[in-house]
């Protein structure tokens, strides 16, 4: 194995995935790309894994554990430390960077190591999120600018997101989607007696821009059962919503479930999926839901329409969602659904990433 084939993956909490879409992407790349072809070096947050879980080997790819936090303001140092290690100690010729927390150091690295190829998978305009203060949004805008201007290659996971980067920065992103077929289990667990059946399902981080309250209110108004899985305890917004709606009839608010086996019964019992994200490119939970139901209703924004190629139903507020649910969702036609699923299969996506590495 030559150093040219060692590709660091920077910007995730680590693998196996326990946080979000970038972590799942890193894990699936490790699963689908043989280490004999390309060996990934994945930087991981040490505190996210117990001591007996910190094996350096992951599907014959390599894990390196860092003592910093991978999220929040600390992510700027976490990613920068990983980049410095990748470029100077590992002498990598190519680096995959997920998100732009460490983008502030890219101009310096490009001066010191101008021949290194920095490939940045940009997130979905993070500065648009309501949860951030004005100062935080300005910082995120600056980091996004650094990534857009300094990256050798910009990767977007959604056509609508790619359009925004063309318009805002004059960059031509490489569009590579996110996968969802890892949620299809060979022997899914049966729906237990304690698991609801015939409910609508929503899976999301509990944030205002994910239209959490509108989804709950719409289901209450339409008198349909809802199971909403999310991190209700992570912030005051989520805790307030749980206090307000936790005892409402037909509304079940569950803590996060990251294990696909544990999620499977809730997906199997659902009659449809409700997706409220309004910010971001391809939201993982929407793509994953495609592999479990054809009845989809999403918040009406360019990102979701691009992900689904306009298929499914769309809402703008609690009232429009309630009206759709009362009438019953029309399922996406089987031929269109299979075409969408083909777009979001990990074997094809990993092949796209491998092709990008070999260009």
Phi, psi and omega in degrees: 000120179270159181297333180297336181266359177270114185246109177291142173248113187246139171112015178240163172293330177137184178234147000295157186294130177220019184223293187207201187294320180296322179295318178295320177300313179299317180296316182290329173297318178295324181287328188258343180253116181298137179294342177286342179266304176222130177258120178274143171248113185254121177276131186233149174284119185302317185290348180280350183229136177296162184304320182281001178256005188262039175297139179289346184262135174216103186052039179071003169269172190246137176250139175236127185260131181251147185277005182258164175281144184267355183235167181071200183298329181296340181297334178295321178281321180302310181291321180296318178299317178296319179295318178298317178296317182296317187279318186265317182276315181275345180053044180293143176266340176221144179224130171268129180239123179262118183081184185229027178298325180263012185295339182297335182267352182300317178303322179291316180296323180293328175289319182283323182227071187294341183272353178287138179264113182259111182254114186250119172272104187283147176276181188271070177051062186303331183292351177279349186288133184295336185290343184269146175288170179300317180297318180295322179295320178295321177296316180295323176298317180295318179295320178298319178298316179300317180295315182295325183275332188260337184296140172290322178223131173258128179247130175240145182262011187205138181298322180293321177294320178298321178298319180296320180290325175298314183291319188278323188236354181069022178262147177256098182287154167273124183264115176229123187286177176256150183263165180218354186282356175292346180275351179273109185268144180297328179220077184297144179295139180293152177290121184279169180294335181273353180267132179297153173232150178076024180258162166272148185240139171226137178228119184193161165288143186273095183219152182303320183289354174265011174052041184300311183292324178298322178295314180297313181297321179296320179290323177296315181295324180275353181059047176240146180288141181230134167248117182243117182255122182190177183270071185298334184269000189283337183206169182295328178299311180294318181294324179293319179295320180295321178295322185283321189243357186300332181257009180289140180298132178083356182253121178241116182251112185251150175292166184303142175234113183261336181283124183298327179295321179285331178284332187306315180298324179291325176290319182295328182273356184276143175264353179184166183238136178246127185236119186253001185299136178242350182236145176117176177268248176274112179281125184305319184296329178289315178297317180297322181296331179304331183273006182230342180203153174258355178267104186231134170229126186234155173297139187279097174214164186298326182296312182291322178294323178293319180298318184262006184053036177081359182284165179082192180248162184222143178233161180239341179200183183298322182294315180291327176294315180300319180297319179295318183290326177296320181284341184089132183284136175276124182292150174295137180301144187304318182296320179290322180295316179294325177296316178297316180298324178297330179291331189248038177261135188294328181297319178290322181292317178298323178295324177295316179296319179295320177297323177296322178295327187268358180296000000 
